[in-house]
């Protein structure tokens, strides 16, 4: 009887894990589907430049519109020996995905490239990846989600340095 109960508990646990994994995959698949949909559209584009001493040199922001809705924003810049590009994707005005590539390193050493992917659900990081590795980096995701929200709102004022240099 005890063995039978243990087997039932194991089966129940495996079913719960399988259900959670399926739900996790469904959320990531939905975000990827919207990402691919946005990238497949013919979007209108508006370009802007910005700079702020100690924060960014040669900053560039591009807003991409589906009709009148912002669905994608790209932002790039450099400071010292480093540079970055960031791509933010939105659904109904809320960020759903961020991709960031950071390049740079010491003047005498090799360049280092770091990629971050942040899948966002309900305003919070759902999955954070560095390269192909899943991370639990709260700092990276909180900052990128804040940047995604700030740059979205900055379209109205065009004060990009104020929105991105914090």
JOKA-V528389 format. One record per backbone hydrogen bond with DSSP energy under -0.5 kcal/mol. NH is the residue of the N-H (numbers start at 1). CO is the residue of the C=O. Records with the same first field share a line. If there is no record, write none. Layout:
NH: CO ; CO
//
This chain:
5: 1
6: 2
7: 3
8: 4
9: 5
10: 6
11: 7
12: 8
13: 9
14: 10
15: 11
16: 12
17: 13
18: 14
19: 15
20: 16
21: 17
22: 18
23: 19
24: 20
25: 21
26: 22
27: 23
28: 24
29: 25
30: 26
31: 27
32: 28
33: 29
34: 30
35: 31
36: 32
37: 33
38: 34
39: 35
40: 36
41: 37 ; 38
43: 41
44: 65
46: 63
48: 61
50: 59
52: 56
55: 52
56: 52
57: 78
59: 50
60: 76
61: 48
62: 74
63: 46
64: 72
65: 44
66: 69
67: 65
68: 66
69: 66
71: 64
72: 64
73: 88
74: 62
75: 86
76: 60
77: 84
78: 57
79: 82
82: 79
83: 103
84: 77
85: 101
86: 75
87: 99
88: 73
89: 97
90: 71
91: 94
94: 91
96: 89
97: 89
98: 118
99: 87
100: 116
101: 85
102: 114
103: 83
104: 112
105: 81
109: 106
112: 104
114: 102
116: 100
117: 129
118: 98
119: 117 ; 127
120: 96
121: 124
124: 121
126: 119
127: 119
128: 135
129: 117
130: 133
131: 115 ; 129
133: 130
135: 128
138: 136
141: 137
142: 138
143: 139
144: 140
145: 141
146: 142
147: 143
148: 144
149: 145
150: 146
151: 147
152: 148
153: 149
154: 150
155: 151 ; 152
156: 153
157: 153
158: 154
160: 158
163: 159
164: 160
165: 161
166: 164
//
